[in-house]
Amino acid sequence: MSESREILRLQGLGKVYNPGTPQESRVLQDIELTLRGGELCALIGPSGSGKSTLLNQIGLLDQPSSGELYLLGQATSRLDDAQRTRLRNQALGFVFQFHHLISAFSVLDNVLMPLMIRSGRPSAEQRQLAHELLGEVGLGAFADKPAGQLSGGQQQRVAIARALVTRPPLLLADEPTGNLDSRSAEGVFSLFERINQQFDCAILLVTHDPRLAARCARQVILVDGRIQP
């Protein structure tokens, strides 16, 4: 595991909605955070603490009001939409509470979807990688099955393979086990642990489950929009 490569750095990051109005809401304040290659980090905190807002900032889905976000060493505050999209596709993978698979598509085609969106028809090498990832998540035999026929835990595993097919340096996971039973949640989290070690992929995991957070090598606590020391 690489400890030296900086993947993400937040410097004084802040987010304010409706600034200068009676409805002004300061959601994030002076966020300082660095993630390096191979880190498995839990982002925890009470509801309303700003976790989803922070994840949207890191995912380049929203612009901060202040501060700077560096991704793979690149400052992002002055990037235009096309540049942000390009960097997002290069650097990030996303796993959400709901897997957002296309039920009628095959498992393999769901995994290949980010590559189809990026470059059209996948190459033979890309299809082979998708097959390998399905093997890694224990679903190699399900490649041709419609995704809608899989269980919830299996569909979440497909979503993880889909997030990894672009080989992102940083995987963002927003309550990825929140919609699963305890057995499926355990399987999915064990998969995150293995991916973290095997692919040297930094993972930022938002979870309300204190048991899963405790198993991460690092916990970042967010309260009222501030990271707690």
N, C-alpha and C positions, 0 to 999 in steps of 0.2 A: 504494500500500500504506500502511495506517495503522500508524504506529509508536507512537502515543500511547495507544490504547485498551488498558487492561489486561484480559485475558481470564481469566487464572489467576494466583493468588498462593498459595504455600505458605509458612507461617511456623512454623519449629520442628517440622515434622511428624515424628512418630514412630509406629512400629507394633511392638507386642510381643505375641507369642502366648503363651498359658498363663502370664500374669504371676504371680509369687509361688510358682511350683511348680518342681520339679526340671527340668521340661521347658521352662522359660521360654526363649523365643527372641526376641531383639531384631533385627528384620529391617530397619527403617528408623530412622535417628537424625538428628534436627535438620536435616531437609530444608528448604532455602530455595531457592525457585524462582519466577520470574515469567515468564509468557508474554504477549506482546502480539499484537494483531491483525496478521495477515500473516506471523508468524514461521514458519519451517520449521526445526524443531529435531529432532535425532536424540538419542535416549536410548540410550546404549551402556554396556557393562560385561560382565564375565565372567558365566557361568552361576552362579546363586545369589547374585547381588549385590543382588537386591531389585527388579529392573526390573518384573516382573509385579505384585508387591505394590504398587509405587508407582503403576502404571497403574490398578490396581483402586481405589486411594484417589482418584486424580484423576477416575476415571469414576463416583465415588459408589457403587461396588459394595461397598465395605467402609468401615468407620469407623476413623479413626486412633485410636491410643491417647493421643496428645498432640499439641499444636500446633493450628493452624487452617488450613483450606483455604478460600480465597475464590474463588468462581466468578462471573464477571460482577459482581464487587464485593460479592457476598453471602456472608457467613460461613455455613458449612454444618454446623458441629459440633452445633448444637442443632436442626437440622431433623428433623422426624419423617419416616417412610418415604414418606408421600404427598408431602410437600414436596420430598424428595430426588428422587423419581421425576419430579415436575413439572419441577424444575430440570434434571435429566439430559436429559429430552426436549427442553427448550428450548435447552440450551447445547451438547450433545455429539453427535457422530457417532462411530461405532465401525467399524473395519475390522480383521479378524482374519486370522491366517495361513490359516485355513480359512474359506471364504466363507459357509457356513451358509445357502445358498439352498435354497428348496423346489423340488426338481427338477421336479415335475409342474406347478408353476405357471409361467405365462408370465414372461418377462423383465420385462415392464412391471409385472405384479402383484408380483413380488419387490421392485422398486424402490419401489412404493407401500406396501409392508407397514408401515413405521413410521407412515404417515399413517392406514392402516386401523386399526391398533391404537390410535392416538390418538383418532380421531374417527369411525370407521366408514367409510361409503362416501365415497371421495374425490370432491372437486368437480371440475368440468371444468377449472378453473384448475390444480388440483393434478395432474391427469392430463397437462395440457399441460407443466407443469414437469418431470414425470417423463420425458416424451418428449424434452424439450430436454436433460435431463441424459444420457439415453442417447445423444443425438447428440454431446454433449461428450466422452463416453468412447468414441466410435467405434462404437456399437452401435445406432444409430437404426433400422437395417433389421432388427434382431433382436427388436423389441419383443414380437411375438406368438409367438415361438418358445419352446418349453419350455426352462427354464433348464438342465435336465439334458443338453441336446443341445449345449451350448457347451463350448469348450475350457476348461482350467483358468485360463488368462490372461484369457479373455473373462468367465468367471464372477467372477473377482476384480474386473474392471471394473464388472460389475453391482453387486457389493457396495459399491464406492466410490460409484456413483450412488445406491444405497439410503441410504448414510450421509449423503449431501449433500441428500437430498430435503427434509429439515426445515430446511435452511439453517443449520446449526450454526455458531457462532463458533469452535468448537474441534473438530478431528478427531483422534481417538486411533487410531493404527494400530499393532497389535502383530504384528511380523514379517509384514507383509502380502505380502512377496515370498518368504518362506521356503519355500513349497511350490511355487515356480514355477521353470521353467528360466531360464537367464540372459537369453534374448531376451525372454521374457514379463515377467521381473522388471524389465528396463530399460524396457519399455513402461509398466508400472504406475508405476514411480518417476517417469518423465517426466510421467505424468498427475498425480501428486501435485504436481510442480513447477508445472504449469499451473494446477491448482486453487488452489494457494496464492496465485498472483499474480492470477488472474482473479476469485476470490470473496473475496479478503482474509480467508481462513480460516486461523487458526493451526493448525499441524499438529505434533503430537508423535509422532515415528516411532521405535518400538523396532526395532532391527535389529542383527543380528550381522555384517552385511556392511560391512566398513570402506570399501569403494568408495562405497556409497550414503551412509553416514554422512558421508564427506568432502565429498559434494556438497550437504549441508545447510548452510545459512548459519550454523548454531550446533550445537555438540555438547555434550551434558551427559553426563558420565562418572560412573557409579555404581559404587562398589566397597565391598563389605562394608556396604551400607546407608547409605553416606554419599556425597554429591556431592563430587567432587574439585575443588579450586580450579583 
